[in-house]
Amino acid sequence: MVALILGIIFIAFTVFAVLPTGIGLAWGSDVILFLKGCAPVLAAFVGLISILIGIADIKDKREAKKEEAEAAASQENK
């Protein structure tokens, strides 16, 4: 419940901050500038995480095939 209330408060502050002067804080241009600056860094970070997840997935598939082969071999030996 506390997280929901804090989320609403932060969203309300964000809207208030980007509203034009006289109504809000007029930080809209600063927010856009920040988003333009962090977009390439965020894209690189997401790409790196995607590569790491892909590598882990390939390793898991190899291990699963190896375990299936071992199980099939043990079935044949019985």
C-alpha positions, -999 to +999 in steps of 0.1 A: +000+000+000+029+024+008+045+016-025+013+025-043+010+058-025+046+067-031+042+058-068+012+081-071+031+109-054+061+105-076+040+105-108+021+136-096+054+154-089+067+144-123+037+158-141+039+190-120+076+194-127+072+192-165+042+216-167+049+251-181+059+280-160+032+295-139+016+261-134+046+239-127+083+240-125+089+240-163+115+213-163+102+198-195+131+208-217+156+195-191+137+161-190+138+158-228+176+167-228+182+140-201+162+114-221+182+122-253+214+118-234+206+085-216+189+068-246+222+055-262+236+044-228+203+026-220+203+009-254+238-003-249+230-016-215+199-035-227+219-049-256+246-062-232+220-078-209+203-094-239+237-109-251+244-123-216+209-138-214+214-154-248+247-169-239+232-183-207+203-198-227+226-215-251+246-230-222+213-242-206+202-259-238+236-276-242+234-289-207+198-301-211+208-321-243+237-336-224+214-347-196+189-361-220+216-381-238+228-395-204+193-404-194+188-422-228+221-441-224+212-452-189+178-464-201+195-485-228+219-501-203+191-514-182 
